[in-house]
Amino acid sequence: MEPKDNCPVSEKLDVILVPTVAVSRNGFRLGYGYGYYDRFLAKKNLVKIALTFAKQVVKSIPHSDKDIKIDWIVTEDEFFNRSKIS
């Protein structure tokens, strides 16, 4: 379900909505580990926002040094910046 490698990407991006299965309050998201979004986000200086349900926000998620943190988490109940928590 990842975009193809040859998909054009605008260089004028400021914000990206990042899909999650789960996300921790300190900004780590559940994924397959150094996948498409981590590689893409490592190259860009973007505000990263996860739109997710409150029940998908968990205490902690296993992560590696290659995982890119989400900046903002938005649920139906709240929104918060992970830097205020980290």
Secondary structure, DSSP 8 states (H G I E B T S, - for coil): ----TT----TT--EEE---S-EETTS-B-SSSS-HHHHHHHT---EEEEE--GGGEES-----TT----SEEE-SS-EEEGGGT-
